[in-house]
């Protein structure tokens, strides 16, 4: 059974960079896709990025294109989210997801 653990969140200033990591325990199959979502209070969970495990095909939400990059590391069984040029509106709890499995989330706060 797959388990996910996010890490790397914190408090940063606008314009800063931060990298989140999703550590995957269990078996990821080549056809699987790993997702990053984010959520703020009162809003629906928003798609951020995803990567297909086999062929490394990546997708991004419109609000993060050009600023965020998703990386898969098959050796470490991690999926990292590199976030650059952070904005206050990027403030959220970020979640990793595979199938119906979700991590506990890691909080990112972008503020002066």
N, C-alpha and C positions, 0 to 999 in steps of 0.2 A: 504494500500500500504506500502510495506517495505521501510524503509530508513536506511542507514548505516552511522555510523560516526566513523572514526578511530582516535585514540589518542595514545600518548606514545612515539612518535618518538623523536629523538634527536641526539646529537653528542657524541659518545663514542670512547674509545680506543680499539685497537685490544685485544681480550681476555675478554673484558667486557661482561656483560649481560644487556639485555633490554627486557621489556615486553610491547607489543603493545596490545591495546584493541579495539575491534569492538563492538560498542553499536548498537543494533538492535531495531528499532522502527517498530511496526506493528506485524503481525502474522507470526510466523515461524511454519511450519507444520512439523510433526514428520518425514516425508519422505525427508525433505529438507536437503541439504548439504550446509554448509557455507565454503567458500574458503578464503584463503589468497594468493594473488599474489604479485609480486614485478616487478618494471620496472626501468631500467636505460636508459638514453638518447641514442637513436640509436639502442636499442635492443628491441626484442619482450617481451611482458609481460610473466613473468616466474611463473609457478605454485610453490607455497611454501608449503602449507599444506591445508588440509580440514578435516572437521568433520561432520558426519551425526548426525542430531539433535536427532533422536529417540534413536539410539543404541550406539552413541558415537564412532562409528568406524572412525579411523583416517588414513589419508594418508599423505605422505611427499614426497617432491621433493628430488631427489638424492643429491643435493648439500647441503641440510640442515639436512638430516637424522642423528640422534644421537646428534644433537646440538639444534634443535628447538623442542618445544612441543606445541601443540595446545590444548586449554582447552575450553570446553563449559560450561557456567553457565546458566542453564535454569531459575533459580530464578531471575537473574539480566538481562537476555536476552543479554548476552555478549559472545563473543568468543575472548579469549586472545591468543596471540602468545608469548610464552616465548622463548627468543633467548639467547643462551649461546655460549661462545667461539667465539664471533663475529670476523669476518675477514673483511679486507677492501673490499673484493669482495661482501660482504653482503650489501654494500652501495647501496641504492635504495629508491624509493618511494614505500611504501607498501600499498596495497589496499585490502579491504574486499569486498566479492562478494557473492550474493545470486541471483539465476536466472540471469536476465539481469541487476540487480541493482548493482551499484558500489558506494562505498564511495568516498570521495574527496582525500583520501590518506594521509599518514603521512610519513615524510621523515626520513630516518635513514642514518646517516653518520658515518662510522667507519674509524677513522684516528688517527695517532699519534698527 
